[in-house]
Amino acid sequence: MYPEIEPYDQGLLDVGDGNRVYWEVCGNPYGKPVVFLHGGPGGGSAPAHRRLFDPAAYRIVLVDQRGCGRSVPHASTPGADMSTNTTWHLVADLEAVRGHLGIDRWQVFGGSWGSTLALAYAQTHPDRVTELVLRGIFTLRQRELDWYYGGGAGSLFPEVWSRVVELVPDGDVIGGYAKLLHDPDPAVAEAAAVAWSVWEASTVTLLERPELVAAFAQPRYALAFARIENHYFLHRGWLEEGQLLRDAGKLAGIPGVIVQGRYDVATPAVTAWELHRAWPGSELVVVPDAGHAHDEPGILRALVAATDRFR
């Protein structure tokens, strides 16, 4: 990764509906624009994400999506309103940030949920995208949700999965947690949020990282992460089934690299393969010794190689 760097500009942009989204810019003010789309949804951006891009070549934009990170209001607050937090609100927010910063076209970089949002944005505004760099492909199809929240992935991590399902005896994890995460008893909501978030933190790396699990278990982070993620999954991202793969032809002419860990449990490699086949001119890089996280060594090398190539 490139050395640590601080933003030279940042702010909160009013995007309507009572929401203000955090944005920051670092790197070369006259460089090639790139926007980093974080995962989750609800994960927020972090200083390490700036380091995926050559700061001498890129004008690096990071955005915290609605309800998380440094954006306000924060979804961890009691009674958080999720009604105006959808995929299409986030696509419109990106256009608002792009216009606010005076950017005509930019490279779009997204991993996990960020790949979902990147695809939705690029298929809606292909004329605004110079390249796509995607990692850990997730398209919110029912089969993908069933794998991760229906027991498929749980068969590989039974001890962690048991702590998820013990809170929903009927087995409906997504529907059951939708109620628990907004329970009027803060203790109930917090316990559900931690169980949901720890499940993800325990399964996104090839080898478990205790420090990552501990970070995801912090109540404020866990509440926003779990509430936003569950809200999106409950509503299938406000996408038609298979929409992002069906419409991949709209990406023709946009250069792109897809980076995928072979042993990605959260977003199995089949979806990346299917996207690659549906997207004319895309390149698929399968990392043989990696899971899902962006900072696993092989994935990191492939991502930085891609951003270096496009600079």
Backbone torsions as a table, in degrees:
resi	resn	phi	psi	omega
1	MET	NA	156.1	176.6
2	TYR	-72.9	161.8	-177.8
3	PRO	-61.5	160.7	176.9
4	GLU	-60.1	145.3	-176.5
5	ILE	-147.2	149.7	179.5
6	GLU	-108.0	150.7	177.4
7	PRO	-67.9	147.8	173.6
8	TYR	-100.3	-8.5	177.4
9	ASP	-153.0	145.7	-179.8
10	GLN	-163.1	164.1	179.4
11	GLY	178.4	-179.3	174.8
12	LEU	-117.0	121.1	-177.5
13	LEU	-101.6	126.3	176.8
14	ASP	-73.0	114.3	-178.5
15	VAL	-109.6	10.7	178.3
16	GLY	92.4	173.0	179.0
17	ASP	60.4	21.7	-178.3
18	GLY	78.9	9.0	-177.9
19	ASN	-102.4	140.0	170.6
20	ARG	-126.9	122.8	-177.1
21	VAL	-100.0	137.6	178.9
22	TYR	-79.2	135.8	174.2
23	TRP	-136.3	153.3	174.8
24	GLU	-146.6	156.2	178.6
25	VAL	-132.1	134.6	174.8
26	CYS	-140.8	177.9	-178.5
27	GLY	89.2	-143.5	-175.5
28	ASN	-90.9	116.4	-179.3
29	PRO	-59.1	-21.7	-179.4
30	TYR	-108.7	11.4	-176.9
31	GLY	-82.8	-175.9	179.7
32	LYS	-72.5	125.5	-177.7
33	PRO	-71.0	138.7	173.6
34	VAL	-142.2	140.9	176.6
35	VAL	-116.8	132.7	178.7
36	PHE	-98.2	126.2	179.3
37	LEU	-110.2	115.8	-175.7
38	HIS	-77.4	168.9	-177.9
39	GLY	-89.6	-166.9	-176.6
40	GLY	121.4	-101.9	-2.0
41	PRO	-62.7	150.7	-179.5
42	GLY	109.0	1.5	-175.9
43	GLY	-77.8	-29.9	-176.7
44	GLY	75.5	162.3	178.2
45	SER	-93.8	164.8	-177.1
46	ALA	-141.5	157.6	179.7
47	PRO	-54.2	-32.7	-179.2
48	ALA	-62.5	-26.4	-178.0
49	HIS	-68.3	-25.2	176.8
50	ARG	-64.3	-25.2	-169.2
51	ARG	-85.4	5.5	177.2
52	LEU	-84.5	-3.6	-172.0
53	PHE	-131.0	142.3	176.7
54	ASP	-65.4	112.6	-175.2
55	PRO	-69.6	-16.9	176.7
56	ALA	-79.7	-21.0	-174.4
57	ALA	-106.5	-28.1	-170.9
58	TYR	-111.7	144.7	163.8
59	ARG	-94.6	102.7	-165.3
60	ILE	-96.4	119.3	-179.3
61	VAL	-110.4	125.6	172.3
62	LEU	-113.9	140.6	-179.5
63	VAL	-131.7	132.8	169.7
64	ASP	-92.3	120.2	-176.2
65	GLN	-68.2	165.5	-176.0
66	ARG	-48.7	133.7	170.5
67	GLY	85.1	-3.4	-175.7
68	CYS	-136.9	174.2	179.7
69	GLY	59.8	-126.9	-179.7
70	ARG	-100.7	6.2	175.1
71	SER	-76.4	154.7	-177.8
72	VAL	-133.3	149.9	-5.3
73	PRO	-70.0	157.5	-176.2
74	HIS	-92.2	137.8	-174.7
75	ALA	-70.4	-5.1	176.9
76	SER	-79.6	-13.5	-176.2
77	THR	-73.2	147.8	179.1
78	PRO	-59.5	139.0	178.3
79	GLY	71.7	22.4	-178.8
80	ALA	-54.7	129.7	-179.2
81	ASP	-89.2	117.8	-177.9
82	MET	-102.3	1.7	-169.9
83	SER	-65.7	-25.6	179.8
84	THR	-110.4	30.8	176.2
85	ASN	-121.9	93.5	-179.8
86	THR	-135.4	168.8	176.9
87	THR	-53.2	-41.9	-173.5
88	TRP	-78.1	-26.3	169.3
89	HIS	-64.8	-40.9	-178.8
90	LEU	-68.3	-37.8	175.4
91	VAL	-60.1	-44.3	178.3
92	ALA	-65.5	-35.8	178.0
93	ASP	-62.7	-40.8	178.6
94	LEU	-62.3	-40.6	176.9
95	GLU	-64.5	-36.5	178.4
96	ALA	-65.7	-41.9	178.4
97	VAL	-65.8	-44.6	179.2
98	ARG	-57.6	-47.4	178.8
99	GLY	-64.3	-40.5	179.8
100	HIS	-60.6	-35.7	-177.9
101	LEU	-90.3	-0.5	177.5
102	GLY	69.3	31.8	-179.4
103	ILE	-95.8	130.5	179.0
104	ASP	-82.3	-51.0	179.6
105	ARG	-140.6	150.6	-179.8
106	TRP	-146.2	156.0	170.4
107	GLN	-75.0	142.2	179.9
108	VAL	-116.8	124.9	-175.9
109	PHE	-121.1	123.7	180.0
110	GLY	-151.0	140.8	177.7
111	GLY	-125.5	145.8	179.4
112	SER	61.1	-123.8	173.8
113	TRP	-57.2	-32.1	177.4
114	GLY	-60.2	-29.7	175.6
115	SER	-70.6	-35.8	176.2
116	THR	-60.6	-50.8	-178.6
117	LEU	-64.6	-39.3	178.6
118	ALA	-61.7	-42.4	178.8
119	LEU	-66.1	-43.5	179.6
120	ALA	-62.8	-41.5	179.8
121	TYR	-66.8	-48.0	-175.8
122	ALA	-67.2	-33.5	178.2
123	GLN	-74.0	-23.2	177.7
124	THR	-86.9	-36.4	-176.3
125	HIS	-130.1	59.3	-176.5
126	PRO	-61.5	-26.0	-179.6
127	ASP	-73.0	-8.9	-179.8
128	ARG	-101.4	1.4	-172.7
129	VAL	-114.7	123.6	177.8
130	THR	-85.3	-43.1	176.5
131	GLU	-151.5	163.9	173.3
132	LEU	-123.6	131.4	170.2
133	VAL	-121.1	115.2	-172.4
134	LEU	-123.9	149.5	-178.5
135	ARG	-142.5	140.3	176.2
136	GLY	58.5	68.3	-165.8
137	ILE	-69.6	131.1	-178.4
138	PHE	-136.1	124.6	-177.6
139	THR	-120.4	8.5	173.0
140	LEU	62.7	29.7	171.9
141	ARG	-75.5	157.6	-178.7
142	GLN	-58.7	-38.9	-178.3
143	ARG	-64.1	-33.2	178.8
144	GLU	-70.7	-41.6	177.3
145	LEU	-67.2	-40.3	179.7
146	ASP	-62.7	-37.6	179.1
147	TRP	-62.9	-48.4	-170.7
148	TYR	-84.7	-28.3	-177.0
149	TYR	-120.0	10.7	179.6
150	GLY	-117.4	8.7	174.9
151	GLY	108.3	-12.8	179.1
152	GLY	-61.9	-58.3	177.4
153	ALA	-65.3	-29.1	179.6
154	GLY	-62.7	-24.3	178.0
155	SER	-68.6	-19.1	177.0
156	LEU	-91.0	-21.9	-178.2
157	PHE	-131.6	60.3	-171.9
158	PRO	-62.5	-33.2	-177.8
159	GLU	-70.1	-33.3	177.3
160	VAL	-79.5	-42.0	-179.1
161	TRP	-61.4	-34.5	-179.3
162	SER	-61.8	-31.0	179.6
163	ARG	-76.3	-22.1	175.8
164	VAL	-76.2	-49.9	-172.1
165	VAL	-78.4	-16.5	180.0
166	GLU	-66.3	-18.7	178.7
167	LEU	-86.7	-11.7	-179.0
168	VAL	-132.5	83.0	-174.6
169	PRO	-58.5	-24.8	-178.9
170	ASP	-80.6	-4.8	175.7
171	GLY	86.0	-4.8	178.9
172	ASP	-86.3	88.3	-172.8
173	VAL	-66.7	-51.1	-176.2
174	ILE	-66.4	-47.1	179.7
175	GLY	-67.3	-41.2	-179.9
176	GLY	-65.8	-42.5	179.7
177	TYR	-70.1	-24.7	176.0
178	ALA	-59.6	-34.0	176.9
179	LYS	-79.7	-46.9	-176.0
180	LEU	-61.3	-40.2	-175.0
181	LEU	-68.4	-18.0	178.6
182	HIS	-116.6	20.9	177.7
183	ASP	-61.7	139.0	179.9
184	PRO	-63.7	-18.8	176.3
185	ASP	-84.3	112.8	-177.2
186	PRO	-57.1	-32.5	-179.0
187	ALA	-66.7	-38.2	178.3
188	VAL	-66.9	-46.4	-179.4
189	ALA	-62.7	-41.6	-178.0
190	GLU	-67.8	-41.6	179.5
191	ALA	-62.3	-41.2	178.6
192	ALA	-65.6	-41.9	-179.4
193	ALA	-62.8	-42.4	-179.9
194	VAL	-66.7	-42.5	178.9
195	ALA	-61.5	-43.8	179.8
196	TRP	-63.1	-46.8	-174.6
197	SER	-71.9	-39.5	179.2
198	VAL	-65.2	-34.2	174.8
199	TRP	-55.3	-47.6	-178.2
200	GLU	-67.8	-45.7	-178.0
201	ALA	-62.2	-28.9	-177.7
202	SER	-80.6	-13.5	-171.6
203	THR	-119.9	-2.1	-174.0
204	VAL	-90.8	-6.6	178.6
205	THR	-117.8	153.9	-179.4
206	LEU	-60.3	-43.8	173.8
207	LEU	-118.1	134.6	-175.9
208	GLU	-60.9	140.0	177.8
209	ARG	-113.6	107.5	-177.7
210	PRO	-56.3	-35.2	-178.5
211	GLU	-68.5	-32.2	177.0
212	LEU	-70.9	-42.5	177.6
213	VAL	-60.3	-43.3	179.9
214	ALA	-63.1	-38.8	179.7
215	ALA	-66.4	-40.2	179.5
216	PHE	-70.6	-20.4	-178.8
217	ALA	-85.2	-4.9	177.2
218	GLN	-65.0	126.2	-169.5
219	PRO	-55.3	-45.5	-176.9
220	ARG	-63.3	-45.4	178.3
221	TYR	-63.9	-47.8	-175.9
222	ALA	-60.9	-41.2	-178.6
223	LEU	-62.5	-47.1	180.0
224	ALA	-67.1	-45.6	-178.2
225	PHE	-59.8	-51.2	-175.6
226	ALA	-69.0	-42.1	-179.1
227	ARG	-63.6	-46.0	-178.2
228	ILE	-68.3	-45.9	-177.9
229	GLU	-61.7	-48.2	-179.6
230	ASN	-60.7	-41.3	178.5
231	HIS	-58.5	-43.9	179.4
232	TYR	-68.4	-40.6	-176.9
233	PHE	-72.8	-35.5	177.8
234	LEU	-60.1	-36.3	-177.6
235	HIS	-100.3	12.1	178.0
236	ARG	53.0	33.1	176.1
237	GLY	67.3	13.0	-177.6
238	TRP	56.1	36.0	178.2
239	LEU	-116.4	148.1	169.0
240	GLU	-70.3	150.3	-179.2
241	GLU	-57.2	122.8	178.6
242	GLY	76.1	11.8	-172.3
243	GLN	-58.9	-45.1	-173.2
244	LEU	-69.3	-31.8	174.0
245	LEU	-77.0	-40.0	178.8
246	ARG	-58.0	-38.8	-174.8
247	ASP	-97.8	15.1	-178.4
248	ALA	-62.6	-22.6	177.5
249	GLY	-61.5	-21.8	177.8
250	LYS	-67.7	-13.5	-179.9
251	LEU	-89.2	-1.1	179.6
252	ALA	-55.9	131.1	-178.1
253	GLY	95.1	-12.2	175.5
254	ILE	-97.3	113.6	177.7
255	PRO	-62.0	144.1	-178.4
256	GLY	-157.1	149.3	175.5
257	VAL	-123.8	132.0	177.0
258	ILE	-111.0	119.8	179.3
259	VAL	-109.0	127.7	-173.1
260	GLN	-139.8	128.3	173.4
261	GLY	-75.1	133.9	-179.1
262	ARG	-58.9	-39.8	-175.3
263	TYR	-106.5	40.3	176.7
264	ASP	-75.5	111.9	-179.2
265	VAL	-83.6	-33.4	-176.9
266	ALA	-70.4	-43.9	179.9
267	THR	-132.7	85.5	-174.5
268	PRO	-55.4	153.4	-169.5
269	ALA	-63.1	-18.2	-177.6
270	VAL	-60.5	-34.1	-179.1
271	THR	-69.7	-40.0	176.1
272	ALA	-61.7	-40.8	179.1
273	TRP	-62.9	-44.6	-179.5
274	GLU	-65.8	-38.1	176.9
275	LEU	-65.1	-44.9	179.7
276	HIS	-57.4	-41.8	-179.9
277	ARG	-69.5	-29.2	-176.8
278	ALA	-89.3	-15.8	-173.8
279	TRP	-105.6	106.1	-177.4
280	PRO	-60.2	128.2	174.8
281	GLY	84.7	1.8	179.6
282	SER	-76.4	157.6	176.5
283	GLU	-116.7	132.3	178.2
284	LEU	-109.0	126.0	176.3
285	VAL	-116.6	111.7	178.3
286	VAL	-98.5	122.0	-178.5
287	VAL	-91.9	118.1	-168.4
288	PRO	-72.1	-19.9	-174.1
289	ASP	-124.6	48.3	-175.7
290	ALA	-144.4	157.7	172.5
291	GLY	-100.0	-121.9	-170.7
292	HIS	-105.6	-32.9	-167.7
293	ALA	-67.3	145.7	-175.8
294	HIS	-67.7	-25.7	-173.5
295	ASP	-99.3	14.9	168.8
296	GLU	-69.6	139.8	-166.9
297	PRO	-50.7	-48.8	-178.0
298	GLY	-66.3	-39.1	178.2
299	ILE	-66.2	-44.0	179.9
300	LEU	-58.8	-44.9	179.6
301	ARG	-61.0	-42.3	-178.4
302	ALA	-68.2	-38.2	179.4
303	LEU	-67.0	-45.5	-179.6
304	VAL	-67.0	-36.4	176.1
305	ALA	-60.5	-39.1	179.9
306	ALA	-68.3	-44.6	179.9
307	THR	-68.6	-33.2	175.7
308	ASP	-64.5	-41.7	-178.7
309	ARG	-62.3	-38.9	-175.0
310	PHE	-87.3	-3.0	-175.8
311	ARG	-70.3	NA	NA
